[in-house]
Amino acid sequence: MAELALSEEDKAVLAGDRGEAAKLCLRLVVALAEVRGAPRLLAVDSAHVDGCLFHGQAGLDFVERLRDLGGRVAVPTTLNVGSLDLRHPEVVRADPETAAGARRQMAAYTALGCTPTWTCAPYQLTHRPAFGTHVAWAESNAIVFANSVLGARTDRYGDFLDIAAAVTGRVPDAGLHRDEHRRATIRLDCAALSPRLLGEDAAWGVLGHLAGRLAGSGVPVLTGVPAAVTEDQLKAFGAAAASSGGVGLFHVVGVTPEAPDLATVASPDLPVHVVGAAQVRAIRDELTTARGAIIDALCLGTPHFSLTEFERLAGLLSGGEPLRVRAYVTTSRAVLAEAERLGHAETVRAAGGRIIVDTCTYITPIVEPDVRTAMTNSGKWAWYAPGNIGVDVALGSLAECVASARAGRIVRDEALWAG
């Protein structure tokens, strides 16, 4: 194991030259580097902090202590979802003490100089890290998107470490920051799947769930898919793979920036798993925990809905019957502003949809208590919602979701899933 070499600037920070907050944060980063066997620390260009959800007093105490010590972030830093929709606080069913703690925690992160984006999808904003740059991103789907789709480099930074990296601008030279940990560990051969099925975001969520299960915390690579893969599909894949497994990076040959061909990211003896339509349907049905055909709600936007997804949803809703069930769409403030400017948000609201910002419905008590079954096109929402909020799930394509929300029961296009 290499001995950690600190720069003169690092030593000065540890001596208190940048204040007590930076000293405390660098001590955390150094401790992680020593555990990981990192030879040095790296400078990062940006950070994304996941620790904004109020889980109890410890998280609040930590960020308020950094604030009280005069802490400030050293690099541009965005903030993940919190436990409140600050623009529509009435939608969250939280007791006054919890709501007050959540509000204080969100305010304390902003006081450190973080940008109050309140989104799990910072890559949908105007600032996106460039290929090859080192960043300190937390939140599982943000990590995997930055590494895989943007070709930036971040390891998995959890609560406390994320803001420590933001305050210091430093991370260990370890994990997915290094070339040797970015090579594929398993290949998923998707050549047998139809282009129509691979054109659906929900199918990519199912594939991601399978990839996470097979790869664990390794690096899956997909082959046999068309080159015209959208960012929303890659988002769905990565989010599900990071939920069912610990995937922080994936490659899609001919699509993602580090994988122009298989040989660039994989050895010749890489294990191969052939994916067929029957397995895709089986995973879809496994994620569908609904016990009957009736649904009570529609939940979209995990990870947060993109502007392209709003356009698709508005197209499906425009001129059709109103939804018969409650519908929730979670997104960021920035995307919502554009969706409102283009008229997509009004179409969603006119059909009966409620748009939520700053938080997410699979972890915050927003969905009404009488909702027993919800339909979603998100593999991540389907994976977490039953355990987190006690709601059964039906997983389907966006078109199936809209058709089901209009009918009040699960509507399937089985020909799609036969692909």
C-alpha positions, -999 to +999 in steps of 0.1 A: +000+000+000+014+034-011+021+060+016+000+091+012+021+121+000+006+155+009+013+187-010+026+217+009-008+233+004-025+202+020-002+205+050-010+242+054-047+234+054-042+207+080-023+233+101-053+256+100-042+282+074-076+281+057-096+279+089-111+253+112-138+241+088-113+234+060-090+217+085-118+194+097-129+186+062-094+178+050-088+155+079-118+135+067-105+134+031-070+123+043-085+096+065-104+082+035-073+084+014-053+064+039-080+037+041-082+035+003-044+034+000-043+065-022-008+078-031-019+114-032-049+138-032-064+151-064-079+186-071-115+185-082-134+209-105-168+207-089-188+188-063-224+176-058-236+171-022-260+143-014-263+150+023-292+174+021-319+150+032-328+153+069-323+119+084-318+131+120-298+154+142-263+142+133-265+154+097-279+187+108-252+191+135-224+184+110-233+209+084-242+236+109-208+231+126-191+237+093-212+268+088-204+281+123-167+275+118-168+297+087-167+270+061-171+278+024-169+255-006-138+258-027-153+246-060-187+251-076-210+228-057-246+218-065-271+204-040-290+171-041-327+168-031-337+178+004-366+166+025-389+195+015-404+210-016-395+246-005-418+261-032-448+239-022-441+230+014-477+218+019-472+188-003-448+171+022-465+154+052-439+161+079-443+169+116-432+205+125-400+193+142-389+173+111-399+201+087-379+226+108-349+204+109-351+198+071-353+235+064-324+243+087-302+216+070-310+229+035-303+265+046-270+255+062-257+239+030-267+270+011-248+291+037-216+272+028-218+287-007-235+257-024-259+264-052-294+255-041-302+233-071-320+206-050-318+180-077-305+145-080-297+152-117-272+180-117-261+169-152-294+184-165-282+219-156-260+242-177-228+232-160-215+198-168-180+185-161-159+180-191-145+147-202-116+135-181-120+161-154-120+150-117-151+159-097-165+149-062-201+139-069-224+121-045-259+106-051-257+073-068-273+082-102-254+114-104-221+095-098-228+069-125-240+095-150-209+117-145-186+087-149-204+069-177-222+095-199-200+125-194-167+107-190-158+128-160-142+110-130-157+107-095-156+080-069-186+072-047-187+100-021-213+096+007-227+120+032-201+141+051-173+132+026-192+150-002-192+183+016-157+177+029-145+174-007-164+205-017-149+226+011-113+214+004-115+208-033-096+176-027-103+138-030-082+107-028-065+095-060-084+061-057-113+041-071-129+054-102-105+083-105-079+058-117-077+042-152-073+006-138-107+007-121-126+020-151-123-012-172-153-035-176-158-065-154-188-081-172-204-078-206-242-078-212-249-088-248-282-071-258-281-080-295-312-102-292-334-073-280-356-055-305-349-018-314-385-010-303-379-024-268-345-006-266-363+026-275-381+027-242-367+043-211-384+017-189-366-011-207-333+006-199-343+008-162-349-030-163-316-036-180-299-014-154-315-035-126-301-066-142-267-051-147-265-040-111-274-075-099-248-091-122-220-066-118-224-057-081-199-028-076-181-037-108-182-021-143-207-035-168-204-029-205-233-033-230-229-044-265-254-050-293-275-018-288-282+008-314-260+039-315-291+062-311-293+058-274-307+089-255-294+105-224-327+097-207-322+060-214-287+061-201-299+080-171-325+052-164-300+025-169-274+040-146-299+049-118-312+014-117-278-002-119-266+020-090-297+009-070-298-029-074-260-030-073-232-006-065-224+004-101-206+037-103-196+034-140-208+016-171-199+015-207-221+012-238-199+003-268-203+029-295-223+052-273-205+063-241-173+083-245-148+059-231-160+029-251-156+035-289-151-003-291-151-032-268-113-037-268-108-002-254-126-010-221-125-048-218-101-078-219-108-106-243-117-131-216-145-108-201-175-128-188-205-125-210-242-126-201-266-128-230-298-108-224-331-120-240-366-106-241-378-132-217-354-121-190-363-084-195-400-093-190-391-114-159-372-085-143-401-061-152-425-085-135-402-089-105-401-051-100-439-050-104-451-058-069-488-048-076-512-076-065-539-067-089-547-045-119-560-014-100-536+016-096-541+047-074-513+069-086-487+077-113-452+086-101-426+099-126-393+116-123-368+093-105-342+105-113-356+140-119-376+145-151-357+160-179-370+186-204-371+159-231-392+137-208-416+166-202-420+170-239-428+134-244-452+133-215-470+165-227-473+149-262-490+118-247-513+139-225-522+166-250-558+163-263-565+131-244-588+122-215-578+135-180-560+112-157-582+091-134-556+087-107-533+111-089-501+119-108-468+132-094-439+144-115-406+153-097-381+175-114-356+203-107-364+240-105-343+247-135-360+221-157-394+231-145-387+267-155-380+256-191-410+232-191-432+261-180-417+284-207-424+259-234-459+250-222-452+214-212-458+220-175-492+235-181-502+205-203-492+182-174-511+202-149-542+205-171-544+167-173-543+165-135-506+161-128-489+177-098-453+188-103-429+185-073-395+201-070-366+200-045-373+164-033-385+130-045-416+110-040-399+076-033-382+089-001-403+119+012-439+115+024-457+132-005-478+104-020-511+103+000-515+076+026-544+059+008-523+052-023-517+015-023-504+009-059-485+033-082-474+030-118-439+042-128-415+040-157-385+042-133-366+012-123-351+031-094-385+042-081-398+007-085-369-007-065-371+017-036-407+028-032-422-005-017-396-005+011-394+033+016-430+044+015-450+011+015-465+015-019-468-014-044-455-007-079-463-015-115-435-008-139-441+001-175-432+024-204-442+060-203-470+053-228-482+024-206-480+047-176-503+073-192-527+048-206-529+031-171-534+065-154-563+072-177-579+038-172-572+035-134-557+001-140-526-015-154-525-013-192-498-033-209-484-033-245-472-069-244-460-067-279-434-042-268-420-064-241-420-095-264-391-079-281 
